């Protein structure tokens, strides 16, 4: 008689490992995300201003008042506190835009070039305060990629890296982590093990950094992890045959468990970059992506639902895939347990700050 309860608890724990994107600027009882939060019990959500599948706005963001209500309404129906996340780096990667009534921002490169702690702290504090007031508790910033290739189509070109000097990157990233923590917003360093040397954009397809990546791209991660300030690390989808000849970083046990966990000593939450990116979906099935990311050591799976297509049943499909993979022995139940414990710890940390 205990089996159905055990299965239900396993599905609950699996659902807590999902960070889900959705359409809608308000929460209604008939919306898919309402069911994902209240009934399925997903661990968190990720909000966007732009809906990529339909090439249109709005997606989730219209104004500060609307956004604050949306987040509060989602937390109110969640059986377990939600991680409410966003990409608010500043500059080109800003979901909270001036056109929606939010203050203008500057890119990381601008802060790194000035290279003054007080200046960076000012911008980081402003961002963190706004995020906290709105109800966000997780920001996928700062970007800790080293500006190895200034013409990089997704990092260097957009000014997302603080500097070509990994020590300057680490210095300013730590300031961002500190300022966000003061406001109860967990920061996230990304994109491990380094996207700054790529010549391609993983949103669009595979990015092979085998011949361009160097150990210096790990320097910011090593320094920040040793500082004890890092709660979350995001993986990248870059492929590096010298690190793993078979899988991109997000699906690589050699990269996540071997380098990030064992070599660098990180024991916080590992979140995947958006699993809807071309580097993933063009080469692998959803089943392969989810199973290998978990086996590699990822704890939180980012299902943005904001790639080429939109699937209102994505969260349920992901829970079913992972549940079946545990049942048939492809994923050890202990892998789910360790990921669940890290996610719950992160939620507790963000509540205390």
HUKA-V469377 format. One record per run of one state. SS is the DSSP state (helix for helix, strand for strand, loop for the rest). FROM is the first residue (numbers start at 1). LEN is the number of residues. If there is no record, write none. Layout:
BEGIN
SS|FROM|LEN ; SS|FROM|LEN
END
This chain:
BEGIN
loop|1|2 ; helix|3|13 ; loop|16|2 ; strand|18|4 ; loop|22|10 ; helix|32|9 ; loop|41|3 ; strand|44|3 ; loop|47|4 ; strand|51|1 ; loop|52|4 ; strand|56|1 ; loop|57|7 ; helix|64|14 ; loop|78|5 ; strand|83|4 ; loop|87|1 ; strand|88|3 ; loop|91|2 ; strand|93|2 ; loop|95|3 ; helix|98|3 ; loop|101|7 ; helix|108|7 ; loop|115|2 ; helix|117|18 ; loop|135|3 ; strand|138|2 ; loop|140|3 ; strand|143|1 ; loop|144|12 ; helix|156|3 ; loop|159|7 ; helix|166|17 ; loop|183|3 ; strand|186|1 ; loop|187|2 ; strand|189|4 ; loop|193|15 ; strand|208|1 ; loop|209|6 ; helix|215|13 ; loop|228|4 ; strand|232|4 ; loop|236|3 ; strand|239|1 ; loop|240|9 ; helix|249|3 ; loop|252|1 ; helix|253|11 ; loop|264|5 ; strand|269|3 ; loop|272|6 ; helix|278|4 ; loop|282|4 ; helix|286|11 ; loop|297|3 ; strand|300|4 ; loop|304|10 ; helix|314|14 ; loop|328|5 ; helix|333|20 ; loop|353|1
END
